[in-house]
Amino acid sequence: MPIEILMPALSPTMTEGNLAKWTVKEGDKIKSGQVIAEIETDKATMEVEAVDEGVMGKIVVGAGTEGVKVNQLIALLLEDGEDKAALESYKPKAAAAPAAAKPAEAPAATAPTSASTAAPTSAPTMAPAISAAAPMMHTGGRVMASPLAKRVAANEGVDLRGVAGTGPHGRIVRDDVLKAKSGGGAMRGGMVMRNPVEFTKIPNSSMRKVIARRLTESKQTVPHFYLTVECELNRLLDIRKDINFEAEAIAGKDKKPAYKVSVNDFIIKASALALRKIPAANASWYDDAIAQYNNVDISVAVATPGGLITPIVKNADQKSVIAISGEMKDLAGRARDNKLKPEEFQGGGFSISNLGMYGVKHFAAIINPPQGCILAVGAGEDRVVVRHGEMVVRNVMEVTLSVDHRAVDGALGAEFLQAFKHYIESPALLLL
């Protein structure tokens, strides 16, 4: 009897996925543990391994199919020696529907701007509006003009590429050429050119849909409040410079440093130590209790082409800044390639979102449920400040803590920021 291969549930929240690719074809011999397909879940693209051995008898769901339900039949595997004729009379078993995942059982893995409930069930359908008077530049490298307009242009020496058409769908007509010749026509070099296609619809990936649902859930159900503090970075930047200089000095023949730490690596370490000092801030709200985490696992927002995802630096309080730096580079690289394992982005007790590298000075991030806090990090900039009665220049960074008031009170959030600021401004403590 053929063996059913069903759509697997690759994450706790997964109810459907996209069958991105088959890595085998019908007739191929399959070994247990062999990668047979790639599935795009709501978090990442993941490889699926065969459980049984045999011959791929029939691929039921083709590559590129979207919205395949969990436990839906996707292929049939023939046992060794089984005739392919068994496929013709085979009737699929009734698949049990997957149990709905509880949205608050694990932190959202998509990033600081995540939430966890269904979005509105309907949305207005959009249809592109075409402007009849809008100029159409080229189609397949060809200027859109009427035969008469082309003949007149050839006779008058007018380059049609510089003429804006007023005919249907931007087509150039004879009058456009004559006006251009007399100097009264609209020339492309000196006018606003409106694209006749008003917008392009980009299909939402499974990951993007989940981000949208969880964003809505977080902002609608989590009582956010925000605390902001300024941190001076001068001493931290000096230490970072010294660490990276030493890495370059001991580089091998290839002159490639063994490591290069960033400001964000120090921020991860400082957050972890602050949470260890103020453990009550490392918490999540549930209806029956507040869960206070015994490990310090930091989720760090990483931008990918498909959306935001938050790989986790586990036990960050126990790791060196250099170790955190190497781990983050690996996690971020694999996140952008959709190669993270579920356990590398599911969980975490506290999130960090850093937009400082884009020059953003201040922002407030959306909490990543069910986590209780997320730290939004802005860019450091030179400012004039007063120290001991004198004006001096200091490099100052603003950070804003978004807090779930159900799990973390205002005073507790302030204590965390006070500890964080102390570690950032006394960076030698981060190296102990």
C-alpha positions in Angstrom: 0.0 0.0 0.0 1.4 3.4 -0.9 2.7 5.6 2.0 1.2 9.0 2.3 3.4 12.0 2.6 1.5 14.8 4.3 2.1 18.5 4.6 4.0 18.8 7.9 3.4 21.4 10.7 6.9 23.0 11.0 6.0 25.6 13.7 3.5 25.8 16.5 1.5 28.5 14.7 1.5 26.9 11.3 -1.8 25.9 9.7 -0.8 26.1 6.1 2.3 26.7 4.0 3.6 27.1 0.5 5.2 24.1 -1.2 8.2 26.0 -2.6 10.2 23.2 -4.3 10.5 19.5 -4.7 14.1 18.2 -4.6 13.1 14.8 -5.9 10.9 13.7 -8.9 8.6 10.8 -9.5 10.5 7.5 -9.8 13.4 8.6 -7.6 14.5 6.2 -4.9 14.0 7.8 -1.5 16.0 7.1 1.7 15.0 7.9 5.2 16.3 11.3 6.2 16.7 12.5 2.6 15.5 16.1 1.9 12.6 15.8 -0.5 11.0 19.3 -0.5 11.3 22.9 0.7 8.3 24.4 2.5 7.7 28.1 3.0 6.1 28.5 6.4 5.0 31.7 8.1 8.5 32.2 9.4 11.0 30.8 7.0 11.7 28.4 4.2 12.6 25.0 5.6 13.7 21.6 4.3 11.5 18.5 4.7 13.1 15.1 5.2 11.6 11.7 4.3 10.6 9.5 7.2 10.2 6.3 5.2 12.2 4.6 2.4 10.8 3.7 -1.0 10.2 5.1 -4.4 8.5 8.5 -5.1 5.3 7.2 -6.8 3.3 10.4 -7.3 3.7 14.0 -6.5 0.1 15.2 -5.7 0.8 18.9 -4.9 3.1 20.6 -7.4 6.0 22.9 -6.6 5.0 26.6 -6.1 1.5 25.7 -4.7 0.4 28.2 -2.0 -1.9 27.7 0.9 -1.4 24.0 1.4 -3.1 22.9 4.6 -1.2 21.1 7.3 -1.9 17.3 7.0 -3.0 17.6 3.4 -1.7 14.8 1.1 1.2 16.1 -1.0 2.8 12.9 -2.3 2.6 9.1 -2.4 5.6 6.9 -1.7 5.8 3.3 -3.0 7.4 0.7 -0.8 10.3 -1.2 -2.2 9.0 -3.7 -4.8 5.5 -2.2 -4.9 4.0 -1.9 -8.3 3.0 1.6 -9.6 -0.4 0.2 -10.4 -1.2 0.5 -6.7 -1.4 4.2 -7.2 -4.4 4.0 -9.5 -6.7 2.3 -7.0 -5.4 4.1 -4.0 -7.9 6.2 -2.1 -6.4 8.8 0.3 -7.1 8.5 4.0 -9.1 11.2 5.7 -6.6 13.7 7.2 -7.3 15.1 10.6 -7.4 18.9 10.7 -4.5 20.4 12.6 -5.3 21.8 16.0 -5.4 25.5 16.2 -2.3 26.8 17.9 -2.7 29.0 20.9 -1.3 32.4 19.9 0.3 33.3 23.2 2.1 30.0 23.9 5.4 31.1 22.3 6.8 34.5 21.5 6.2 35.7 18.0 9.2 35.0 15.8 8.9 37.7 13.4 10.2 40.7 15.1 9.7 43.7 17.2 6.7 44.6 15.2 4.8 41.4 15.7 1.4 40.4 17.0 -0.7 37.2 17.2 -4.3 37.3 16.2 -6.2 37.1 12.9 -6.4 40.2 10.8 -9.7 41.5 9.4 -11.4 38.8 7.4 -11.9 40.9 4.3 -10.1 43.6 2.5 -11.1 45.8 -0.4 -10.2 44.4 -3.8 -7.9 46.7 -5.7 -7.9 47.1 -9.5 -5.2 49.1 -11.3 -6.6 52.3 -12.8 -5.3 53.2 -16.2 -5.1 56.8 -17.2 -6.0 57.3 -20.9 -4.0 60.4 -21.2 -0.9 59.1 -19.5 2.1 58.7 -21.8 3.4 55.3 -22.6 7.1 55.3 -23.1 8.0 52.0 -24.6 6.6 48.5 -25.0 9.2 45.9 -25.7 11.7 48.7 -26.6 9.2 50.3 -29.1 7.8 53.8 -29.0 4.0 53.7 -29.0 2.8 55.9 -31.8 0.3 55.8 -34.6 1.5 55.1 -38.2 0.6 58.6 -39.3 2.5 60.1 -36.3 5.6 58.1 -37.3 5.4 59.2 -40.9 5.0 62.9 -39.9 7.9 62.6 -37.4 10.2 61.1 -40.0 9.3 63.9 -42.5 9.7 66.7 -39.9 12.8 65.2 -38.2 11.2 64.8 -34.8 12.5 62.2 -32.4 9.4 60.4 -31.0 11.3 59.3 -27.9 11.1 63.0 -26.8 7.4 63.4 -27.4 4.7 62.8 -24.8 1.6 61.1 -26.3 -2.0 62.2 -25.6 -3.7 59.4 -27.4 -5.2 56.2 -25.9 -3.0 54.8 -23.2 -0.3 57.4 -23.9 0.0 56.6 -27.6 1.6 59.4 -29.7 -0.7 60.8 -32.4 0.0 63.2 -35.3 -1.0 66.4 -33.4 1.6 65.5 -30.6 4.3 65.5 -33.3 3.2 68.7 -34.9 3.0 70.5 -31.5 6.5 69.1 -30.6 7.8 70.5 -33.9 6.4 73.9 -33.3 7.7 74.0 -29.7 4.2 73.9 -28.1 4.1 70.2 -27.5 4.9 68.5 -24.2 8.5 67.1 -24.4 9.4 64.4 -22.0 12.6 66.2 -20.8 10.6 69.0 -19.3 7.4 67.5 -18.0 6.1 65.2 -15.3 5.7 61.7 -16.7 2.9 59.8 -15.0 3.1 56.0 -15.1 -0.1 54.7 -16.7 -0.1 51.8 -14.3 -1.2 53.3 -11.0 0.2 50.5 -8.8 1.7 47.0 -8.8 0.2 44.3 -6.6 2.9 42.4 -4.8 1.5 39.1 -3.3 1.9 38.8 0.5 4.1 36.0 1.6 3.0 33.8 4.5 5.6 35.5 6.7 4.2 39.0 5.8 0.7 37.9 6.6 1.7 36.6 10.0 3.6 39.9 10.7 0.5 41.9 9.8 -1.8 39.8 12.1 0.6 39.9 15.0 1.2 43.7 14.6 -2.5 44.2 14.9 -2.9 41.9 17.8 -0.1 43.5 19.8 -1.3 47.1 19.3 -4.9 46.2 20.0 -4.5 44.0 23.1 -1.2 44.8 24.8 -1.2 48.0 26.9 2.0 49.6 25.7 3.9 52.4 27.6 7.2 53.9 26.7 10.4 54.9 28.6 13.3 56.7 27.0 16.8 57.3 28.3 20.0 58.8 26.8 23.3 57.0 27.0 26.8 58.4 26.4 28.8 56.1 24.0 32.3 57.7 24.1 33.9 55.1 26.4 32.1 52.2 24.7 33.3 53.4 21.2 36.9 53.7 22.5 36.8 50.1 23.8 35.2 48.8 20.6 37.9 50.5 18.6 40.6 48.9 20.7 39.1 45.4 20.4 38.7 45.6 16.7 42.3 47.1 16.3 43.7 44.1 18.2 41.7 41.7 15.9 43.3 43.4 12.9 46.8 43.3 14.5 46.7 39.5 15.0 45.0 38.7 11.7 46.5 35.8 9.7 48.1 35.8 6.2 44.8 36.6 4.6 44.6 39.9 6.7 41.0 39.0 7.7 40.3 39.8 11.3 39.0 36.9 13.4 36.2 39.1 14.6 34.7 42.6 14.3 32.4 43.7 17.1 29.6 46.2 16.6 27.9 48.6 18.9 24.8 46.4 18.7 26.9 43.5 20.1 27.6 45.6 23.2 23.9 46.6 23.4 22.9 42.9 23.4 25.3 42.1 26.2 24.3 45.2 28.2 20.6 44.2 27.9 21.3 40.7 29.0 23.3 41.8 32.1 20.6 44.4 32.9 17.9 41.6 32.8 20.1 39.4 35.0 20.3 42.3 37.5 16.5 43.1 37.1 15.0 39.6 36.5 11.4 40.8 37.0 11.7 42.6 33.6 12.5 39.3 31.9 8.8 38.3 31.9 5.6 37.6 30.0 2.0 38.1 30.8 -0.5 35.2 30.8 -4.0 35.3 32.2 -3.3 33.0 35.0 0.3 34.1 35.9 3.3 36.2 35.0 6.0 34.0 33.6 9.4 35.1 34.7 12.2 33.6 32.6 15.1 31.8 34.3 17.4 32.2 31.2 18.3 35.4 29.5 17.5 34.8 25.8 17.6 38.0 23.6 15.6 38.2 20.4 17.3 40.5 17.9 15.3 42.0 15.0 16.8 41.2 11.5 15.4 42.7 8.3 15.0 40.1 5.5 13.4 40.4 2.0 10.3 38.7 3.3 9.9 40.8 6.5 11.3 41.0 10.0 12.4 37.9 11.9 14.0 37.7 15.4 16.8 35.1 15.8 17.7 34.5 19.4 21.0 34.8 21.2 20.4 32.3 24.0 22.0 32.8 27.5 23.5 36.1 26.2 24.4 37.1 29.8 26.9 34.3 29.9 28.6 35.0 26.6 31.4 37.4 25.7 30.8 40.3 23.4 33.1 38.6 20.9 31.1 35.4 21.1 27.8 37.3 20.7 29.2 39.1 17.7 30.1 35.9 15.9 26.8 34.3 16.7 24.8 37.3 15.5 26.6 37.4 12.2 25.8 33.8 11.6 22.2 34.1 12.7 21.6 37.2 10.7 23.1 35.7 7.6 21.1 32.5 7.8 17.9 34.6 8.6 18.3 36.5 5.3 18.7 33.2 3.4 15.7 31.6 5.2 17.9 28.9 6.7 17.1 29.3 10.4 15.9 26.4 12.4 12.7 26.8 14.3 14.4 26.7 17.7 16.7 29.6 16.6 13.8 32.1 16.2 11.0 30.7 18.3 11.1 31.8 22.0 13.1 34.5 23.6 12.1 36.6 26.6 13.2 40.1 25.5 13.6 41.8 22.1 16.0 44.5 20.6 15.3 46.5 17.5 18.2 48.7 16.3 17.6 51.3 13.5 20.6 53.4 14.5 22.6 52.3 11.4 19.9 54.0 9.3 20.4 57.3 11.1 17.1 57.0 13.0 17.5 58.9 16.3 14.4 57.9 18.1 11.5 55.4 17.6 9.2 53.2 19.7 8.9 49.5 18.7 5.9 47.3 19.0 6.1 44.5 21.6 6.7 41.0 20.4 4.0 39.0 22.2 4.0 37.3 24.7 7.3 39.1 25.6 6.9 41.9 28.1 9.5 44.4 26.7 11.3 45.5 23.5 14.2 47.9 23.4 14.3 50.4 20.4 17.8 51.7 19.7 18.5 54.9 17.9 21.7 56.3 16.3 24.4 57.8 18.4 25.2 61.5 17.6 27.5 64.2 18.9 25.8 66.6 21.2 26.8 69.4 23.4 26.1 68.6 27.1 27.0 70.2 30.4 29.4 68.2 32.6 30.8 69.8 35.8 29.6 73.2 34.8 31.3 73.1 31.4 30.0 72.4 27.9 31.5 69.3 26.3 30.8 67.2 23.3 29.5 63.7 23.9 28.3 61.0 21.6 24.7 60.3 22.8 22.4 57.4 21.9 18.6 57.4 22.7 16.9 54.1 23.6 13.2 53.6 24.2 11.8 50.7 26.1 8.3 49.6 25.0 6.7 47.8 28.0 3.6 45.6 28.5 2.1 47.3 31.6 0.4 44.0 32.6 3.8 42.3 33.2 6.2 45.1 33.9 5.3 48.2 35.9 6.7 51.7 35.2 9.2 51.7 38.1 10.4 48.3 37.1 11.0 49.4 33.5 12.9 52.4 34.8 15.1 50.2 36.9 16.0 48.1 33.9 16.9 51.2 31.8 19.0 52.5 34.7 20.9 49.3 34.8 21.2 49.2 31.0 22.6 52.8 30.9 25.1 51.9 33.6 26.5 49.0 31.6 26.6 51.1 28.4 28.4 54.0 30.0 30.8 51.6 32.0 31.6 49.3 29.1 34.5 47.6 31.0 31.8 45.7 32.9 30.7 44.1 29.7 34.0 42.5 29.3 34.3 40.8 32.7 
